[in-house]
Structures are given as C-alpha cells and as structure tokens.
Amino acid sequence: MTGARQSRLNRSRSKQQRGRHRCYKLPRLSATMTCQEAFRAIARGCLDDLAANQQATCEGDPEALHQMRIALTRLRTARSFFSSFIPSSEWSNVKGELKWLNKHLSRARDLDVTIARLLSADDKSPKQSLGRAWRKTWSTSHRKLSLTLRSKRYRMLLRDMSIWIENGKKSSATPQSSTSLATYSARRLDRWHKKLIKKSRAFENMNSSQRHRLRIKAKRLRYILETIESLLPSQSLGKIQELLKSLRKIQKLLGHLNDAEQGHAIAATFVKPTHDNGKRWRSLFPAGQKSSKRTIKAAALILRQMAELKPF
C-alpha cells in the first residue's frame, strides 16, 4: 500500500471514529414528576451516555472520552442536587467506584487536551521533538483506559448503578417529600448560586487548586440549570439565560487556566525522553504569566456580574 493511500485510509478511519461518539441530550422532565422520578430520568440518560461512548473511547476517540466525562459529571451533579431524596447508605456503595472511573477518564482526557494544544501551537520546534515520546505516552494512557472500560469492575459498576437508579429504596419521609419538583429546584438552585457567589469573593487571590474547585461548582450549577431550566417560572427565563451564559464563560476561562496547569505538568514529563531543555514545552502552557492574569481578571469581572443577578 502506498503512503498516500495509507494516509487517506487513516483519515477516513479517523472521521468514522469521531462520528461514533454520542453527545448528551437533555432528559424530558415534567412538572408532574416527583424529585426522585426526575433524578432517575437524568441518571438514566447519563448511564446510557457512558455505555454508548465506551467503545469509541476504547478505540481512542477523544470526543467520546470527553462525552463520558461529561456524563459522569452530570450524574454526580444530579445526585448531589437531589441528595435529600436519595439515601446516603445506597450512594456510598457506588461513590467510590465513580471516583475510580473518573480518575482514569481524567488522566486520559488531560493528555488529549495537552497534546492537542502542543500540536496546534504556532511554534514548530516542540512538534519536531514530540513524535515518538507523545505517541508512546498517549498509547500507554489510552491502553490503560481501554483495559479499565473493558474490565469486570467497570461492568459491575454499570450494573450496580443501573440497579441503584431503578430500584433504589425511597428515602424516609421528610418535610420536603411533598414539595413539587419546580419549587424544590428553584430553592436548591438559589442555594447553589449563592454558595458559588460566596466562594468567588476572594477569587483573584485564589491558588490554582481553589480556582479548580470553584470551576467544578460553576460547572455543576450550569449542568443542573440546563437540565431543570424548562421547569422554572417563565418570568425568570431572561435572568436564567444570562446566568447560563456567564457560567459557560466562567467554565471556559477557568478551564483554560486548569488546562495550562495540567499541560505544564504533563509537558515536563516529555523533557527527558526528548532530550529537550523543557522551556519551549512549558512555555506553551503559561501558568501565572500575563495571559493567565488577563484570564483571571476577565473571570473575576464575570463573577461580579453574576453576583448582581437574582434569577431564582
């Protein structure tokens, strides 16, 4: 087979592979649902997305891997949001396993993001020494992830999650048991929003770990708000849309900062095998430099604007 023909074949396979991932779709919720029914509808969709993207992730599709991480985050977010209606004793049985899965997905995803950034950089010199080192590291990382997703432990996790979602015992009666889904959601969203604003007051003085935790809170508020939005009062939709827009911006800005931190660490691991001095590699992931400071200032402004909103 000629080199040109092989190249075309590889591109064709890559396109087919990218087309096999499944993106998240919002569940159909109604105001007549109980909070437990709403949680089950959300959780089923997340579990379906994990299963649907497994094969493509095992084959190295970065978007399928990304969708698996999103599904896992949305599932954990829904559990936290509806925690009043889910017995903690049942959750404790699967919580640790979800952390185990997230750890494996995150490692591979961080490497995907880092390599994409290295390969798209204007500076050609790091690419020339990247070749063998990154291919070996990428292959090793994704091979481990593939083994994880094909393991008995992973199959058992999906099975246990499915049983827990469909057959979990109802929580004992609480003052909130008779609260409508819309009323509960509005109160809970208001609480999450206020907590996020409170945590963000010292944003510009936060270290990278604190900013990362704030990003997770913003991401979870965004995800659950997107899911519950149709149940909220129509007169609030303008402010809710404004809040969602701000949350997406915050997630993107803080995501850039986190990618820089992760990429900086990962790039450093390539220094020895490529006999590079490391400066050019790490310069592609500036941490604490001018670009980061601009990003922090932009995020701080958005957070202050969010504090003025009262959408719930």
QUIVENZI-V90724 format. One record per residue. N is the residue number from 0. RES is the residue in three letters. PHI is phi in whole degrees, 0 to 359 (none if undefined). Layout:
n	res	phi
N	RES	PHI
N	RES	PHI
This chain:
n	res	phi
0	MET	none
1	THR	289
2	GLY	298
3	ALA	295
4	ARG	295
5	GLN	297
6	SER	297
7	ARG	296
8	LEU	296
9	ASN	296
10	ARG	295
11	SER	296
12	ARG	297
13	SER	297
14	LYS	295
15	GLN	298
16	GLN	297
17	ARG	296
18	GLY	281
19	ARG	268
20	HIS	282
21	ARG	241
22	CYS	271
23	TYR	293
24	LYS	238
25	LEU	296
26	PRO	289
27	ARG	273
28	LEU	250
29	SER	228
30	ALA	294
31	THR	277
32	MET	290
33	THR	278
34	CYS	297
35	GLN	293
36	GLU	294
37	ALA	297
38	PHE	301
39	ARG	297
40	ALA	296
41	ILE	292
42	ALA	295
43	ARG	301
44	GLY	298
45	CYS	296
46	LEU	294
47	ASP	298
48	ASP	294
49	LEU	301
50	ALA	293
51	ALA	292
52	ASN	262
53	GLN	298
54	GLN	298
55	ALA	295
56	THR	295
57	CYS	297
58	GLU	271
59	GLY	95
60	ASP	284
61	PRO	294
62	GLU	289
63	ALA	297
64	LEU	299
65	HIS	300
66	GLN	293
67	MET	294
68	ARG	294
69	ILE	298
70	ALA	300
71	LEU	293
72	THR	295
73	ARG	296
74	LEU	295
75	ARG	294
76	THR	294
77	ALA	298
78	ARG	297
79	SER	295
80	PHE	295
81	PHE	256
82	SER	301
83	SER	295
84	PHE	248
85	ILE	235
86	PRO	303
87	SER	295
88	SER	297
89	GLU	286
90	TRP	294
91	SER	299
92	ASN	289
93	VAL	247
94	LYS	302
95	GLY	296
96	GLU	291
97	LEU	293
98	LYS	296
99	TRP	300
100	LEU	295
101	ASN	298
102	LYS	298
103	HIS	290
104	LEU	294
105	SER	294
106	ARG	301
107	ALA	292
108	ARG	294
109	ASP	300
110	LEU	291
111	ASP	302
112	VAL	295
113	THR	297
114	ILE	294
115	ALA	300
116	ARG	290
117	LEU	297
118	LEU	285
119	SER	264
120	ALA	292
121	ASP	290
122	ASP	287
123	LYS	279
124	SER	299
125	PRO	297
126	LYS	296
127	GLN	296
128	SER	261
129	LEU	283
130	GLY	356
131	ARG	298
132	ALA	298
133	TRP	288
134	ARG	298
135	LYS	293
136	THR	295
137	TRP	298
138	SER	299
139	THR	297
140	SER	299
141	HIS	285
142	ARG	294
143	LYS	296
144	LEU	295
145	SER	299
146	LEU	297
147	THR	298
148	LEU	285
149	ARG	253
150	SER	277
151	LYS	295
152	ARG	299
153	TYR	293
154	ARG	299
155	MET	295
156	LEU	297
157	LEU	298
158	ARG	296
159	ASP	295
160	MET	296
161	SER	297
162	ILE	296
163	TRP	297
164	ILE	294
165	GLU	277
166	ASN	239
167	GLY	301
168	LYS	293
169	LYS	289
170	SER	290
171	SER	294
172	ALA	299
173	THR	225
174	PRO	303
175	GLN	270
176	SER	301
177	SER	265
178	THR	288
179	SER	291
180	LEU	300
181	ALA	295
182	THR	294
183	TYR	300
184	SER	297
185	ALA	298
186	ARG	294
187	ARG	293
188	LEU	297
189	ASP	299
190	ARG	294
191	TRP	296
192	HIS	297
193	LYS	295
194	LYS	296
195	LEU	297
196	ILE	297
197	LYS	298
198	LYS	293
199	SER	274
200	ARG	299
201	ALA	256
202	PHE	305
203	GLU	293
204	ASN	257
205	MET	284
206	ASN	273
207	SER	297
208	SER	293
209	GLN	293
210	ARG	295
211	HIS	296
212	ARG	294
213	LEU	295
214	ARG	298
215	ILE	298
216	LYS	297
217	ALA	295
218	LYS	296
219	ARG	292
220	LEU	296
221	ARG	298
222	TYR	299
223	ILE	288
224	LEU	294
225	GLU	300
226	THR	285
227	ILE	267
228	GLU	311
229	SER	293
230	LEU	268
231	LEU	274
232	PRO	304
233	SER	298
234	GLN	291
235	SER	263
236	LEU	297
237	GLY	300
238	LYS	292
239	ILE	294
240	GLN	297
241	GLU	295
242	LEU	295
243	LEU	299
244	LYS	299
245	SER	293
246	LEU	296
247	ARG	295
248	LYS	295
249	ILE	298
250	GLN	300
251	LYS	292
252	LEU	296
253	LEU	290
254	GLY	296
255	HIS	299
256	LEU	295
257	ASN	294
258	ASP	299
259	ALA	296
260	GLU	297
261	GLN	294
262	GLY	296
263	HIS	301
264	ALA	290
265	ILE	292
266	ALA	300
267	ALA	297
268	THR	288
269	PHE	273
270	VAL	300
271	LYS	295
272	PRO	294
273	THR	260
274	HIS	55
275	ASP	256
276	ASN	283
277	GLY	89
278	LYS	296
279	ARG	293
280	TRP	293
281	ARG	291
282	SER	293
283	LEU	283
284	PHE	230
285	PRO	297
286	ALA	239
287	GLY	82
288	GLN	264
289	LYS	301
290	SER	297
291	SER	294
292	LYS	296
293	ARG	295
294	THR	296
295	ILE	297
296	LYS	295
297	ALA	296
298	ALA	294
299	ALA	298
300	LEU	296
301	ILE	296
302	LEU	296
303	ARG	293
304	GLN	293
305	MET	296
306	ALA	295
307	GLU	278
308	LEU	283
309	LYS	227
310	PRO	283
311	PHE	246
